[in-house]
Structures are given as C-alpha cells and as structure tokens.
Amino acid sequence: MTAALALGDDALILSHRLGEWAGNAPVLEEEVALANIALDLLGQARALLSLAGDEDELAFLREERAFRNVQLVEQPNGDFAHTIARQLYFSAYQQLLYGQLADGDGPFAPLAAKAVKEVAYHLDHAEHWTLRLGDGTEESHTRMQRALDALWRYTGELFAPVEGLPVDRQALRDGWTVHVTEVVRRAGLTLPDGPQEGAWTAGAGRQGIHTEPFGRMLAEMQHLHRSHPGAAW
C-alpha cells in the first residue's frame, strides 16, 4: 500500500532523528519530551508499515531508494532551533492530515483518530519552543529564523499527491499555511518570501530520492539488524 508506506516512513525516519537527541538535549525535560514524541511516531510507523508488509523488514532491510518519506523528516537535527522548525512544519501538516483521515472511513481512520491526539501534543511543543526562541534573546531569535529559512524548501513536498491517500490536498496546504504563518508571526519571525515551489525546492523523497545525510542515518539505524540477521531477544 503506497500511502501506508509513505506515511509510515515519514514517522519512522523522524522518530529516529528525534531519538538522536537522547543524551544530547539542552535540558533533561527536553530529553524526555523529545523521546516521548519519538516513541509516539515510532508507534505510528509500526502501525502504518504493518499495513504495507512486515514492519521489521520494511524498516531494516530496505535500501535507501526504497524509502518513501519526505525529505523534510530526514534532515539532520542541527541545533535545537533547527529541530524545532522541522517539528513545527511537520507536526502542523500531520495534525491536519490525520484530522482529515480520521473523519473518513478508509483503512487509516482508526489509526488517525488516535494519532491526531498525539500529534496535537507534538505541535503544541513545537509552537511553544518557536515562540520561546523567536521572542527570546537575539541569538535564539537569529537561530530560529535561520532554521525556518533553511527548511522551508522541503515543505512543498508535504502536499504532493500520494497514491491511495484520500485527502483534500489544497485544504491541507491552505490550513497548514495559515497555522504556521500565525505561529511564526506571534514569535516575531517571518517565513521566506515566495511560494514553496520556487526556483529550487526539494521534493523527490516520495520517489525514493533522498538527501546525502539520509544514507548515513539509514546505515546507523539498520546496522544492528543487518549485523545479526534472524536474531531475537
């Protein structure tokens, strides 16, 4: 199932990226918060990948070009502001997406009805930190603005059509734009000028084309499983 694979890969890869903050978060409270978000996403990934096949094989035995996640979620954590900007962009999209799916009667409805509640927390966390960093010190403001600018090019792919995903893409894009713009405005920040499909935009992750950091991340994520094939706890 193409849609299950795409959404499952989104959640899986972002979960792994957030898990990289374990032991490295700026304060203990944030280490717990990011770990909880990562676990929520991992649970979503397991449910979605199970709709497409064997979840372990799909996570640990596929090659890079077989993954269908958007390029946004595979971007490195960078500094804390970079992680927050990535989470704001993605969680705002995911909450609207799951909201639409939960209102339908397709195979994703039960999962979406549960996940939309989890994502509400993810989005609230990202909004809180966007406001805190944007309205904080000169340094935090600069870093948050830099992160929003750097990741903007990856947001257009969120609204590309996915086979088997029954959503109103225009409503999704419009709702996302309004919500993110308002949060950024309240933080005293700005979104880049121009449309998401500008002179150059990323957008080939759904076709299996990924950015350079993804290969290194995937090798780390799959290393244990590939080193001990067939092992069981």
C-alpha positions as a LaTeX table, in Angstrom:
\begin{tabular}{lrrr}
\hline
Residue & $x$ (\AA) & $y$ (\AA) & $z$ (\AA) \\
\hline
Met1 & 0.00 & 0.00 & 0.00 \\
Thr2 & 1.77 & 3.12 & $-1.27$ \\
Ala3 & 0.17 & 5.57 & 1.15 \\
Ala4 & 0.85 & 3.41 & 4.21 \\
Leu5 & 4.50 & 3.12 & 3.20 \\
Ala6 & 4.88 & 6.85 & 2.65 \\
Leu7 & 3.26 & 7.88 & 5.93 \\
Gly8 & 4.98 & 5.08 & 7.83 \\
Asp9 & 8.38 & 6.11 & 6.51 \\
Asp10 & 7.73 & 9.74 & 7.47 \\
Ala11 & 7.02 & 8.73 & 11.06 \\
Leu12 & 9.85 & 6.18 & 11.25 \\
Ile13 & 12.58 & 8.48 & 9.99 \\
Leu14 & 11.55 & 11.47 & 12.10 \\
Ser15 & 11.33 & 9.18 & 15.13 \\
His16 & 14.92 & 8.13 & 14.59 \\
Arg17 & 16.09 & 11.70 & 14.13 \\
Leu18 & 14.44 & 12.77 & 17.38 \\
Gly19 & 15.92 & 9.74 & 19.13 \\
Glu20 & 19.37 & 11.09 & 18.26 \\
Trp21 & 18.79 & 13.77 & 20.92 \\
Ala22 & 18.96 & 11.13 & 23.69 \\
Gly23 & 21.80 & 12.21 & 25.93 \\
Asn24 & 22.27 & 15.42 & 23.94 \\
Ala25 & 19.19 & 17.55 & 24.60 \\
Pro26 & 19.77 & 21.02 & 26.12 \\
Val27 & 17.93 & 20.17 & 29.36 \\
Leu28 & 16.63 & 16.95 & 30.92 \\
Glu29 & 12.98 & 17.95 & 30.49 \\
Glu30 & 13.51 & 18.32 & 26.75 \\
Glu31 & 15.26 & 14.99 & 26.53 \\
Val32 & 12.13 & 13.36 & 27.97 \\
Ala33 & 9.79 & 15.40 & 25.75 \\
Leu34 & 11.66 & 14.60 & 22.54 \\
Ala35 & 11.92 & 10.92 & 23.48 \\
Asn36 & 8.15 & 10.79 & 24.05 \\
Ile37 & 7.47 & 12.38 & 20.68 \\
Ala38 & 9.87 & 9.92 & 19.06 \\
Leu39 & 8.06 & 6.99 & 20.69 \\
Asp40 & 4.67 & 8.29 & 19.52 \\
Leu41 & 6.00 & 8.50 & 15.97 \\
Leu42 & 7.53 & 5.04 & 16.21 \\
Gly43 & 4.16 & 3.63 & 17.24 \\
Gln44 & 2.54 & 5.31 & 14.25 \\
Ala45 & 5.27 & 3.95 & 11.99 \\
Arg46 & 4.75 & 0.38 & 13.21 \\
Ala47 & 1.00 & 0.53 & 12.62 \\
Leu48 & 1.37 & 2.07 & 9.17 \\
Leu49 & 4.20 & $-0.18$ & 7.96 \\
Ser50 & 2.25 & $-3.22$ & 9.14 \\
Leu51 & $-0.43$ & $-2.24$ & 6.64 \\
Ala52 & 2.19 & $-2.39$ & 3.88 \\
Gly53 & 4.04 & $-5.58$ & 4.89 \\
Asp54 & 6.40 & $-6.87$ & 7.59 \\
Glu55 & 7.32 & $-3.85$ & 9.69 \\
Asp56 & 10.81 & $-5.08$ & 10.64 \\
Glu57 & 11.78 & $-5.97$ & 7.09 \\
Leu58 & 10.47 & $-2.65$ & 5.80 \\
Ala59 & 12.36 & $-0.69$ & 8.44 \\
Phe60 & 15.65 & $-2.53$ & 8.48 \\
Leu61 & 16.15 & $-4.37$ & 5.19 \\
Arg62 & 15.17 & $-1.88$ & 2.51 \\
Glu63 & 17.77 & 0.08 & 0.60 \\
Glu64 & 17.77 & 3.87 & 0.55 \\
Arg65 & 15.92 & 4.24 & $-2.75$ \\
Ala66 & 13.02 & 2.11 & $-1.44$ \\
Phe67 & 12.10 & 4.58 & 1.31 \\
Arg68 & 9.24 & 6.96 & 0.53 \\
Asn69 & 9.50 & 9.57 & 3.30 \\
Val70 & 9.51 & 13.27 & 2.51 \\
Gln71 & 12.94 & 14.84 & 2.59 \\
Leu72 & 11.97 & 17.19 & 5.42 \\
Val73 & 11.96 & 14.48 & 8.09 \\
Glu74 & 15.40 & 13.15 & 7.17 \\
Gln75 & 17.17 & 16.48 & 7.63 \\
Pro76 & 19.80 & 16.41 & 10.41 \\
Asn77 & 18.85 & 17.77 & 13.81 \\
Gly78 & 21.26 & 20.67 & 13.60 \\
Asp79 & 20.96 & 22.93 & 16.63 \\
Phe80 & 17.86 & 22.88 & 18.83 \\
Ala81 & 16.17 & 25.61 & 16.78 \\
His82 & 16.62 & 23.53 & 13.62 \\
Thr83 & 14.91 & 20.55 & 15.27 \\
Ile84 & 12.03 & 22.76 & 16.43 \\
Ala85 & 11.50 & 24.30 & 12.98 \\
Arg86 & 11.41 & 20.83 & 11.42 \\
Gln87 & 8.91 & 19.69 & 14.03 \\
Leu88 & 6.71 & 22.74 & 13.61 \\
Tyr89 & 6.49 & 22.28 & 9.84 \\
Phe90 & 5.85 & 18.55 & 10.05 \\
Ser91 & 3.52 & 18.41 & 13.05 \\
Ala92 & 1.27 & 21.14 & 11.63 \\
Tyr93 & 0.98 & 19.06 & 8.46 \\
Gln94 & 0.49 & 15.77 & 10.28 \\
Gln95 & $-2.26$ & 17.09 & 12.55 \\
Leu96 & $-4.29$ & 18.36 & 9.59 \\
Leu97 & $-3.62$ & 15.17 & 7.63 \\
Tyr98 & $-4.74$ & 12.87 & 10.44 \\
Gly99 & $-7.73$ & 15.10 & 11.08 \\
Gln100 & $-8.94$ & 14.54 & 7.52 \\
Leu101 & $-8.20$ & 10.81 & 7.63 \\
Ala102 & $-9.95$ & 10.38 & 10.99 \\
Asp103 & $-13.12$ & 11.90 & 9.53 \\
Gly104 & $-13.16$ & 9.36 & 6.70 \\
Asp105 & $-13.94$ & 5.66 & 6.65 \\
Gly106 & $-10.82$ & 4.31 & 4.94 \\
Pro107 & $-8.15$ & 1.99 & 6.36 \\
Phe108 & $-6.31$ & 4.88 & 8.00 \\
Ala109 & $-9.27$ & 6.19 & 10.02 \\
Pro110 & $-8.74$ & 4.18 & 13.26 \\
Leu111 & $-5.02$ & 4.98 & 13.40 \\
Ala112 & $-5.61$ & 8.64 & 12.54 \\
Ala113 & $-8.25$ & 9.04 & 15.25 \\
Lys114 & $-5.69$ & 8.00 & 17.87 \\
Ala115 & $-2.65$ & 9.64 & 16.33 \\
Val116 & $-4.25$ & 13.06 & 15.89 \\
Lys117 & $-4.35$ & 13.36 & 19.70 \\
Glu118 & $-0.65$ & 12.54 & 19.95 \\
Val119 & 0.25 & 14.99 & 17.22 \\
Ala120 & $-1.67$ & 17.76 & 18.99 \\
Tyr121 & 0.95 & 17.49 & 21.75 \\
His122 & 3.81 & 17.38 & 19.24 \\
Leu123 & 2.53 & 20.55 & 17.61 \\
Asp124 & 1.97 & 22.31 & 20.93 \\
His125 & 5.54 & 21.51 & 21.94 \\
Ala126 & 6.95 & 22.86 & 18.67 \\
Glu127 & 4.81 & 26.01 & 18.88 \\
His128 & 5.89 & 26.64 & 22.47 \\
Trp129 & 9.56 & 26.50 & 21.55 \\
Thr130 & 9.12 & 28.52 & 18.36 \\
Leu131 & 7.58 & 31.31 & 20.43 \\
Arg132 & 10.17 & 30.97 & 23.18 \\
Leu133 & 13.13 & 31.07 & 20.83 \\
Gly134 & 11.73 & 33.70 & 18.49 \\
Asp135 & 10.83 & 36.02 & 21.36 \\
Gly136 & 13.91 & 35.22 & 23.44 \\
Thr137 & 17.43 & 36.53 & 23.11 \\
Glu138 & 18.92 & 38.00 & 19.97 \\
Glu139 & 20.87 & 34.78 & 19.48 \\
Ser140 & 17.84 & 32.48 & 19.88 \\
His141 & 15.81 & 34.69 & 17.53 \\
Thr142 & 18.53 & 34.57 & 14.88 \\
Arg143 & 18.90 & 30.80 & 15.14 \\
Met144 & 15.15 & 30.18 & 14.93 \\
Gln145 & 14.82 & 32.41 & 11.87 \\
Arg146 & 17.77 & 30.72 & 10.23 \\
Ala147 & 16.21 & 27.30 & 10.83 \\
Leu148 & 12.83 & 28.31 & 9.39 \\
Asp149 & 14.56 & 29.67 & 6.30 \\
Ala150 & 16.78 & 26.61 & 5.81 \\
Leu151 & 13.95 & 24.06 & 5.99 \\
Trp152 & 11.33 & 25.98 & 4.02 \\
Arg153 & 12.40 & 24.44 & 0.72 \\
Tyr154 & 11.42 & 21.00 & 1.98 \\
Thr155 & 7.83 & 21.87 & 2.92 \\
Gly156 & 6.29 & 21.82 & $-0.56$ \\
Glu157 & 6.67 & 18.05 & $-0.80$ \\
Leu158 & 4.29 & 17.59 & 2.13 \\
Phe159 & 1.39 & 18.45 & $-0.16$ \\
Ala160 & 2.33 & 16.36 & $-3.19$ \\
Pro161 & $-0.20$ & 13.67 & $-4.18$ \\
Val162 & 0.29 & 10.19 & $-2.72$ \\
Glu163 & $-1.40$ & 7.22 & $-4.33$ \\
Gly164 & $-4.13$ & 5.82 & $-2.07$ \\
Leu165 & $-4.20$ & 8.81 & 0.30 \\
Pro166 & $-7.78$ & 10.19 & 0.29 \\
Val167 & $-7.23$ & 13.80 & 1.40 \\
Asp168 & $-8.05$ & 17.26 & 0.10 \\
Arg169 & $-4.52$ & 18.43 & $-0.64$ \\
Gln170 & $-5.49$ & 22.04 & $-1.26$ \\
Ala171 & $-7.33$ & 22.28 & 2.05 \\
Leu172 & $-4.32$ & 20.65 & 3.71 \\
Arg173 & $-1.92$ & 23.19 & 2.21 \\
Asp174 & $-4.17$ & 26.16 & 2.97 \\
Gly175 & $-4.77$ & 25.12 & 6.58 \\
Trp176 & $-1.07$ & 24.45 & 7.12 \\
Thr177 & $-0.04$ & 27.79 & 5.66 \\
Val178 & $-2.47$ & 29.75 & 7.83 \\
His179 & $-1.48$ & 27.91 & 11.01 \\
Val180 & 2.28 & 28.03 & 10.55 \\
Thr181 & 2.23 & 31.65 & 9.41 \\
Glu182 & 0.32 & 32.68 & 12.54 \\
Val183 & 2.69 & 30.85 & 14.90 \\
Val184 & 5.72 & 32.34 & 13.20 \\
Arg185 & 4.19 & 35.83 & 13.29 \\
Arg186 & 3.47 & 35.56 & 17.01 \\
Ala187 & 7.10 & 34.59 & 17.56 \\
Gly188 & 8.26 & 37.77 & 15.83 \\
Leu189 & 9.68 & 35.74 & 12.95 \\
Thr190 & 8.91 & 35.54 & 9.25 \\
Leu191 & 8.52 & 32.82 & 6.66 \\
Pro192 & 10.58 & 33.10 & 3.48 \\
Asp193 & 9.10 & 35.15 & 0.65 \\
Gly194 & 7.63 & 33.39 & $-2.35$ \\
Pro195 & 5.82 & 30.10 & $-2.86$ \\
Gln196 & 7.15 & 26.77 & $-1.66$ \\
Glu197 & 7.63 & 25.74 & $-5.28$ \\
Gly198 & 10.23 & 28.38 & $-6.05$ \\
Ala199 & 13.36 & 28.35 & $-8.18$ \\
Trp200 & 14.55 & 25.26 & $-6.36$ \\
Thr201 & 12.56 & 23.07 & $-4.00$ \\
Ala202 & 13.24 & 19.67 & $-2.62$ \\
Gly203 & 10.55 & 17.16 & $-3.36$ \\
Ala204 & 11.71 & 13.76 & $-4.53$ \\
Gly205 & 11.65 & 11.76 & $-1.30$ \\
Arg206 & 8.32 & 10.19 & $-2.23$ \\
Gln207 & 10.05 & 8.86 & $-5.37$ \\
Gly208 & 12.93 & 7.39 & $-3.37$ \\
Ile209 & 15.46 & 10.16 & $-3.98$ \\
His210 & 16.94 & 11.40 & $-0.73$ \\
Thr211 & 19.44 & 13.92 & 0.54 \\
Glu212 & 23.02 & 13.00 & 1.42 \\
Pro213 & 22.54 & 12.81 & 5.22 \\
Phe214 & 19.83 & 10.17 & 4.83 \\
Gly215 & 22.23 & 7.44 & 3.72 \\
Arg216 & 24.40 & 7.87 & 6.81 \\
Met217 & 21.37 & 7.93 & 9.09 \\
Leu218 & 19.94 & 4.79 & 7.48 \\
Ala219 & 23.22 & 2.90 & 7.88 \\
Glu220 & 23.20 & 3.67 & 11.59 \\
Met221 & 19.52 & 2.77 & 12.00 \\
Gln222 & 19.87 & $-0.58$ & 10.22 \\
His223 & 23.31 & $-1.60$ & 11.45 \\
Leu224 & 22.31 & $-3.87$ & 14.36 \\
His225 & 19.59 & $-5.71$ & 12.47 \\
Arg226 & 21.78 & $-6.31$ & 9.43 \\
Ser227 & 24.76 & $-7.37$ & 11.55 \\
His228 & 22.74 & $-10.08$ & 13.32 \\
Pro229 & 20.22 & $-11.42$ & 10.81 \\
Gly230 & 17.49 & $-13.51$ & 12.34 \\
Ala231 & 18.47 & $-12.61$ & 15.90 \\
Ala232 & 15.72 & $-12.48$ & 18.51 \\
Trp233 & 15.65 & $-11.05$ & 22.03 \\
\hline
\end{tabular}
